[in-house]
Amino acid sequence: MRRAGNIYKKIADPDNLRLAFVKAAKGKAAKKDVVAFRKNLDKNLLALRRNLLSNSIKVGDYHYFTIYDPKERVICAAAFPERVLHHAIMNICHPYFERYQIYDSFATRPGKGTCAAISRAYGFNKKNLWYLKLDIKKYFDSINHQVLRHLLKKRFKDNRLIWLFNQIIDSYNTYKGKGIPIGNLTSQYFANLYLATADHYAKETLKIKNYVRYMDDIVLWSDSKEELKSKGRLYRNFIADNLYLYFKQNQLNQTIVGIPFLGYRLYTSEIKLSKRSKTRYKKQIYEFSYKFKSGMWSEYEYQSHLVPLIEFTNHANAINYRKNVLNKIIGQWPWVLSG
């Protein structure tokens, strides 16, 4: 595959930077940093362009906070001007990252996503007897900077772009030479590229037909338990030897008992919400309703949070569960529906 070149100037193109601003500001128009950037938009975009063209771009202005849903994670949020930069980079580089992805990789890709991953996994689950589920330990924190640089150089030959990638990589670490920040657009692309090497090994060398990866959540299927053991061992060894990543305890089981995957449990005849997703749904329904009742949220804010939460449950056989939770809310707070 030919490496991509002559990209850097396209990133710094004024039209691309303006589009990057629009994407970075989407859904955040009222936030102070967005309002401040927009107030002097032309000046700020020109400064970003000048810094890019003079190779004097600065990155690493991060704000850290912890979330606990669905599990505890430290999120690293870049300052708004840097988020504009990230979008400018990926506006141009996206096709070259996408080109290396296999069909059955589903994270951070247009037309893919959680719903497509669940549908594909459910299809494999229905026609196979056994599954092997793999989950990498602290994936983002464990990505090796040297390996990531090597993988990027294999995809891109533009030296200035490689310099920019290196600036972003060097701006963060969890251990010496390891880690990329959860929350950055660039991190999503880097992380997806990092394991794409393993995708190709699984499909082209091990010839695993039934395989799905959503970022670091990976499932293999087969009618043969022994085949999964054998190929799963080779797959894990490849990742350890080449990517320096290690797995949590593997889950090898019959498909009929169900696979925990992306907040659902996939059976051979139906999809259910996982126990954690049920707890999360109920907790957030009550939390959102309280914020609406107390005046913290407008009706628009309430609906904008509620709709995707309900949509998540629509992919599972969860109608009775939703009704039960809703009935409890109506009993306690009838204003929720009437308001």
Order of alpha helices (4+ residues) and beta strands (2+ residues): alpha-alpha-alpha-alpha-beta-beta-alpha-alpha-beta-alpha-alpha-alpha-alpha-beta-beta-alpha-beta-beta-beta-beta-alpha-alpha-alpha-alpha
